[in-house]
Amino acid sequence: MGVAVSEALRGWVDNLRTEDDIQKEVKQNVKYVKAHWSDLKRHKGEAVVISGRKLQGAFGSYEEARRFSSRFKAALTFVVDKKPQIGELELGPDAQVQQEIQS
């Protein structure tokens, strides 16, 4: 029983580290959007995927960008129009979290 408890605790700690890593990446991606908004505006009307502090791709449809973003542990996905107030964070093919982007 002690081994099972130890493994469960180790898994819990590892999961917390992963969540911290995701939160850090989200903040870094938001900073990227803020710092590179003038560059991103050239993709007006396109859906973009930001991950790993860089533009990973621009797509003709949001759905296409959303499918592509599922490749990344954390990605901001949005259609470039005006500076986004809310972006969508893709944590995988089935999980989404909203992240506020403050000016």
C-alpha positions in Angstrom: 0.0 0.0 0.0 2.9 2.4 0.8 4.2 2.0 -2.8 0.7 2.9 -4.2 0.5 6.0 -2.1 4.0 7.1 -3.0 3.3 6.6 -6.7 0.0 8.6 -6.4 1.8 11.5 -4.6 4.6 11.5 -7.2 2.0 11.7 -10.0 0.2 14.5 -8.2 3.5 16.5 -7.8 4.4 15.9 -11.5 0.9 17.1 -12.5 1.4 20.3 -10.5 4.7 21.0 -12.2 3.1 20.5 -15.6 0.3 23.0 -14.7 3.0 25.5 -13.6 4.8 25.0 -16.9 1.6 25.6 -18.9 0.8 28.7 -16.9 4.3 30.1 -17.6 4.0 29.3 -21.3 0.6 31.0 -21.5 2.0 34.1 -19.9 5.0 34.1 -22.3 2.7 33.6 -25.3 0.5 36.5 -24.1 3.7 38.7 -23.8 4.6 37.6 -27.4 1.2 38.7 -28.7 1.5 42.1 -27.0 5.1 42.7 -28.2 4.5 41.5 -31.8 0.9 42.8 -32.4 2.1 45.1 -35.2 3.6 42.0 -37.0 0.5 39.9 -36.3 -1.8 42.5 -37.9 -0.6 41.5 -41.3 -2.6 38.3 -40.8 -5.9 40.2 -40.4 -8.8 37.9 -41.0 -6.7 34.8 -40.5 -6.7 32.5 -37.4 -3.2 32.3 -35.8 -1.6 29.9 -33.4 0.9 31.3 -30.9 3.0 28.7 -29.0 6.5 28.6 -27.6 6.7 32.4 -27.8 6.4 32.5 -31.6 3.9 32.4 -34.4 3.4 28.7 -35.3 1.0 29.3 -38.2 -1.7 31.3 -39.8 -4.8 29.7 -41.3 -7.8 30.5 -43.3 -10.2 29.2 -40.7 -10.4 29.1 -37.0 -11.2 25.3 -37.1 -8.1 24.6 -39.1 -6.0 26.6 -36.6 -7.6 24.9 -33.7 -6.8 21.4 -35.1 -3.2 22.5 -35.7 -2.9 24.0 -32.1 -3.7 20.6 -30.5 -0.1 19.6 -31.4 1.2 21.9 -28.7 1.1 21.6 -24.9 -0.2 25.2 -24.7 -1.2 27.5 -27.5 -3.1 30.8 -28.0 -5.5 30.5 -31.0 -7.5 33.5 -32.3 -8.6 35.3 -35.4 -6.6 38.5 -36.0 -8.9 41.4 -36.2 -8.4 43.8 -33.4 -6.1 43.2 -30.4 -7.7 40.2 -28.6 -9.3 40.7 -25.2 -9.9 36.9 -24.7 -7.9 34.2 -26.4 -8.4 30.5 -26.3 -5.8 28.3 -24.8 -5.6 24.8 -26.3 -4.4 22.2 -23.8 -5.0 19.3 -26.1 -7.7 18.1 -28.5 -10.4 18.0 -25.8 -9.4 20.7 -23.3 -9.8 24.4 -23.6 -9.3 27.2 -21.1 -9.9 30.9 -21.7 -7.0 33.3 -20.9 -7.6 37.0 -20.6 -5.2 39.2 -22.5 -4.9 42.5 -20.8 -3.6 45.5 -22.7 
